[in-house]
């Protein structure tokens, strides 16, 4: 098993938060130009972006939604990531990446508020009472 | 000197006793002579060579023929019953020794090299203390013992077949070694084997096969030595630093008849070493006077006593406790105010490591910035290791070679003694800041579970949160590791008892979680606790037969399969490598994903006789599945839920 390597790599990937859309954009983003349906197929079955970011771009690390990067900034980043954990997608046609971007933008961008989820509210309350 | 191949064949006269139509020795001799003749013929003048005659038809050895060697009794009718006057089976005495040590269970996969001991355990020992656990793979047997030892504080006995069984068990022995967990293994050894089946089960040096990762091994050649070696093996296994041990026992010795047996020695376990008083005093001085101390723990918690002692120390110092990562037993309450690393910006000026195997990174960083490190660990008493799990050289400022758990009382006493009223004020102020920072971080980390809350496949935090809700009123225990579930179980469940979590594998190889969880669950059974294991699909496939073992022995346990249909970490690794080399990502899944066809673990569990549900893809279906499966577990049965999960 190459799990020791795996742990190191996971750490690197976790640190690779540069793609994350956590930084708020200064201005509203322009509408995507690609085909979101085709982007979903690429995301899930060809480029397998889900491997690190989750099928909805929400459960992995870094999270892809809400996406705050403009389309061209996204393309430039994916081709030349600023982190070792992120694969460099230099060989992917530009149209494919635009489709992937369109798919990410099509995912509901907001997660529910934790206090509005009864199960999580229960955990939060129990933790708050613990000390 | 070892005979060469042909000499060995000629010398093996017993092989042909009772054989039927073909004398195998003559067959091989004939073949050898024929070959020699061809060579000689090749060196002669071709003209002088007689014409080559077609070889006569020969009957090749059959399986029945080989079985006749391996089991001559079956081949020629039942063996005659032995008269009591001939003596008592020596393996009965071995059972007396095993019982005196106090093993509750012996995990086995059967093998003829321990048939004498096996029979004695059943008919002389009444299959009680130890009770045999039928395992479908020796790796599973040892991993069960690994999980059981951590949950119960007691080693389990494992008995394996000569060479083949031992080799099957080797990976799990390695994990126990790396995790510093005691397991006692007996391997049968046919020292004078006859027949092609038994010979490969014999070895010149049986222990050599696993010596890199057992703490002690010995071969018992007499009953007196068996008794002493068994006691010694157990003692060595449980003395810190703990580890697995191996005792090789000749089949001939097991099956011999004896009229007199030696005395069984008493089992004396040495008191674990405590830290030197002066060194402990100095450690306390450094910690009391630190501005931002940090306590780090790894293999701390041989007994539940360590849990309370560590809370005492953390409270006395108001110092954060970092339970570290996957290699740690994590014996500190997850919602305690001091659980964490101090919050953002908290840079420790003194770091205390308790049974932290490798403090080299902390020590180097501290030395580079004028900070200090202290290490209390039984690791310093290690005699040697072929495995590099001890890490790099740690040049800490103060190293104390001692069992940390045993040293904690004197360290706590010294800390209290040296805490002046002035320092007490500083310590209390720090504690308030640390507690507030931890609380905020932990509440935020719980809120993070909302991301992908309704996603399908199901998110890991959703899997854990739904579970937390269902077991909130149970006395639960997570008996699997958390290598592939992140830290969600510690975030969403209050680990407020030492048995809430059983730690990871130790050696970072998969195949541990599923069998170790069954072993852990077995340890909790007599306390009526509710064990839960969240294991990966990749892990379960290494020892799926453990499902049957849990069902057969009615070990209550909820298996939740985190089924992301891949060796998912490796998918990411290969994707990254594809990226580094700029060759596209299109092939990264090959060799890493477990799809086409998808495996249905609920059906697998049913095939093994376990209640199961799934595959579950919609998170809204989880609550009901948990309720039905947990009802089975609370009633004393194992159950399995197969959840199609997000990759990470």
Interface residues (C-beta under 8 A of the other chain):
Chain A: X1 X2 X3 X4 X5 X6 X7 X9 X10 X12 X13 X46 X47 X48 X50 X51 X52 X54 X55 X56 X58 X59 X60 X61 X63 X81 X84 X85 X86 X87 X88 X89 X90 X91 X92 X111 X112 X113 X114 X117 X119 X120 X122 X123 X124 X126 X127 X128 X130 X131
Chain B: X326 X335 X336 X337 X435 X439 X442 X443 X446 X447 X449 X450 X451 X452 X453 X454 X455 X456 X457 X459 X460 X465 X466 X468 X469 X472 X483 X492 X494 X496 X508 X509 X510 X568 X569 X570 X571 X572 X573 X575 X576 X578 X579 X580 X582 X583 X584 X585 X586 X588 X589 X646 X647 X648
